[in-house]
Amino acid sequence: RFCMARLVPYVDVLIANEADAADVFGIVGEGSDVESGKLDKQGYISVAEQLVKRFGCKKVAITLRTSLSAFDNKWAGLLYDGKKAYFSPEYMIHIVDRVGGGDSFASGLIYGLMTTGDAEKAVNYGAAHGAFAMTTPGGASMASVNEVEAIMGGAGARVKR
């Protein structure tokens, strides 16, 4: 906790989930229950606002996962820019390999921020890439930009061959 709290003030875009915020920084969203996975949208926004206020980050991104079973999840993301919260669409995914979902969310988000500069598009890239990654084997997504954009366009988080 102490180490991370000293590092985060130097971070422009903090990428986490609600359990990270609770476990590492003691920040819990209003009306949230981290253990059950029940956290409404305002709870996620509250976590992001608290992180920005405490550490001065420019943006906070949070992955949103609702575990329906070990293999079936709802998956989405939030990007808060210090003023407004942007939520991606929610994807219903059947997990093939959960490893790499968060990393793929992060890389899609970063790609979206760097190529478009648009917070809403960036969180959509992140959520779509994370969803894609968990529906394919292995911890590193080999998705193309076209495949991620197809998911963003409503094709669903399924591999097209």
N, C-alpha and C positions, 0 to 999 in steps of 0.2 A: 504493500500500500504506500509506504513512504516513498519508495523509489519512483513509482508511477506518478504520484502526485507532484513530484519535483520535475518530471519530464514533460507532462502534458501541457504546461503553459507555453512550451515551445512548438506545439503542434497546431497546424492550421486546420486540418480536417481530422477529427477524431472519429474512428470507426469502431463500434462496439456492439454489444447487445445488452439487454436490461440486466442480465445476470452479472456481466462484467461491471456495470455501473454500481450494482448493489454490493458485490463481493469486494471490489477493489476500492471504491470510493464511498461506500455507504449511502449512495444516492438511489432512492426508490421512487418510482412514479406514484402520483396520487391515485389511490384506489387500486393499486396493483397487488398481485400475489405472484411473485417470481416463481415460487415452487410449483404452482399449479399451471403456470403458463398463461394465466388470465391477466391480461393487461389491455385496457382500452386505449384508443388512439390518444386521448388526452393524457393518459399516463405516460405514453412514450414521449409526447411533446414535453411534458413536465421534466422527464429525465434529461432530455436534450437541453432544455432551458437551464436547468441546474448545472449541467456540465459547462455550458457556455459561460454562465455567470461566475462559476467558481474558478475556471481555468483560462478564460479568455479566448477559447478556440473560435475560429471564424465560422466553422461548420461542424455539425455533429451528425453522423450517420449511424443508424441503428437497424439491425436486422430484426425482423418480426417473424417469429415461428410459432405456429400453433400445432402441437403434436396431437394428431388424432389417433395415431398408433405408431409403432416403431418404424413403419415404412410409409405411412401416409401422413403428410404434413400440409399445412397451408403456409406459404412463404411470401414475404413481402419485405419492403424496406422503407425507411424514413430518412429524409435529409432535412435538417433544420439549419437555416442560414443565419441565425441570430435574430430573425424577424418573423419568418414564415416557415411552416412545416410543409414538406412535400411528401406525399405517400405514393409509392408505386402501386400498380395493380397487385392483387393477391393471386398467387398461383397455387393451384392444387397439384401437388407433386407426389408421385410414387417413387420413393427413394431407392436407388440402386446402390449408391455409395455416398454416405453423408460427408465423408472427409473432403474438404476443399470447398464446401458451400460458402462459408464465410469469406475465405480468401478470394473466391470467384466473385462474390458480391463486391468486395473491396476493389478488385481490379476492374470490374465493369463500371463501378462508380467513378473511379479515377479516370478511366478512359472517357467516360461521359463528361466529366468536369473539364478535362484537358481539350477535348475535341469540340465541345459545344458551348461550354461555359454556362450552361443552363441547368439549374438545380433539379428541376423536375425530370428533364431528360436523363440526367446523370443517375438519379436514383432508379429510374426505369431500366437503364443499362445494368446497373448493379443487381437489381432483383432478378431480372431475366437471366443474366449470366450465372448467378448463384443457383437459380432453379435448374438451368440446363446442366450445370456441373453435377448436381446431386442425382440427376436421372441417367448419368453415364458412369461407367466404372473408372476407378482411379481418382487420385487426389488432385490432379491437374487437368483443368478443362482444356480441350483442344478446339473449342468452338470458334468459328469464324465470326466476324462482325455481322455478316449477312444472317447467320443462324441466330445470333442474339437478337438482331433487329426483327427477324421473323417471329420470334417469341413475343417481343414487344408489340408486334402488330396483331397479335391474337392467335398465332399458330399453335400456342401451347408449348409447354416445356417438354417436348419430345424430340428425340433425335430424328432428323430427316436424312435418309440415305438414298 
